[in-house]
Amino acid sequence: MEDQNEAPVRDVQAIMEASGYVRHGGVMARGGSYVSCICPKAPCGGVAADTERADCPEHALNPAQVWHWAAECPGASSASASPLSQAGEAKRRRGIGAEVDALVGGHQELTEAP
């Protein structure tokens, strides 16, 4: 009889392989970045390993991050975020072109809906 109090075994090697050996780092366990971070973001809002920008004001001050594997990214299920969420993310990244595209796309979806 198995002990019901045993924690399930986590196959870290399989998770690493499924992630393509890519980790996401953020300021919290579930991702996220400081507002002034200008690095490219993963779906969780964290920064994918090795994509930190040298001119990022946050990484110059505090490079320490909390990491998770890409295959376990809590933001992966939100890949189909709303146009408003996409625009907010683009604004936070200071991507004015992407922000405008997301807002225009959302407007078109609303005005052209049957």
Secondary structure, DSSP 8 states (H G I E B T S, - for coil): ---TTS-----HHHHHHHTTT-EEEESBTTB---TT--S---TTSSEETT---TT-HHHHH----EEEEGGG-TTGGGTT--HHHHHHHHHHTT-HHHHHHHHHHHHHHHHS--
